[in-house]
């Protein structure tokens, strides 16, 4: 029996993983029937996929289940982290499917680690978003705001990933052990022991740790990612002043992948389920207090008039601007709801943009190594920050301006010819 693996390939946006073998439908079917004691006729069909996983629907005569297959990253840790995170998230207002079975051993028949979950009604958001009217989209966004407010209201301590306290990944600790007490107190979400202290903090399962490369050769003053990051470290105290308190910094369980592929919605546009919880971590407040992923885009403040586009509704620029305009309005709806639900969340969001930029600059060293345009953007941003100016343009705005400016892209293409 061969254990399936992963292959890293170069793309224009950096290294991306690829499956070395397609998950076998028959193996998925047999695994589901055995785990769920299904003796009746069943079938398997594809539902959705992300960068690191694929989701299938296993249908019996009376029920449907979601069968998620994951690439072999952080073997065992990722699956154990995901099932614990989903259980924790089920205590919030966001619909999260219940885990029915899982396997963290990739040597079994499927060849990959897998999780079986309940399947709620609903369709992937990406399939219905275009048909939803604006009031429906606004209600949807407010549901996500309620989730952000809920997680903000139940702050944790420490940066890492959630696991069940009794997970076999951790050595058994004697009763009253200081380490056990620290983990338990840190991860009692409601502070009253109502969940029986089932969680603990463990190693961070995060895609940022998956980089298969060590060096880059950019055009500019820095020739390796290490040199670039070291240059940023000189500003570390400016962005993150040392804490004098002995207590761990407050953190929030942050879902960094709330996008159209991972959210299922009902016919009325309400969230039916969020199906992907892999690689979720507890992160500092400055990172967690931000827009959901699918709301992030370039700002477009003027409603596009179709008459201004030469090809009318066949002009892709019109639909790009229409989406950007709509998302700009929805971001305001999100913030308005957060001002009502959690004013402190908004205060942190508005006061920590430079810290998010600093973090983005470091992660960009991995994701965009060797790209002259990105190196120039990061270099200009760093120069402006070192100048001490108070009105420095944010890094995300600089990137959007560069990537979406036809003139800028054309000039760079000519320069490289």
Secondary structure, DSSP 8 states (H G I E B T S, - for coil): -----EEEEEETTEEEEEESS---HHHHHHHHHHHHT--S--EEEEEEE-SSEEEEEEE-SS-EEEEEEE-SSSTTHHHHHHHHHHHHHTTSSS-B--EEEEE--TTSTTSSEEEEEE--S-EEHHHHGGGS-HHHHHHHHHHHHHHHHHHHHS-EESSBEEEETT-TTS----TT-HHHHHHHHHT-TTSSSTT-S-EEEE----GGGG--------SSS--SHHHHHHHHHTTHHHHS-----SS--EEEEE-TT-STTTEEE-TTS-EEEE---TT-EEEEHHHHSS--GGG-S----S---GGGSTTGGG-HHHHHHHHHHHHHHHHHHHHHHHHHH-HHHHHHHHH-HHHHHHHHHHHHHHHTTT-HHHHHHHHHHHHHHHTT-SS---HHHHHHHHHT-HHHHHHHHHHH-
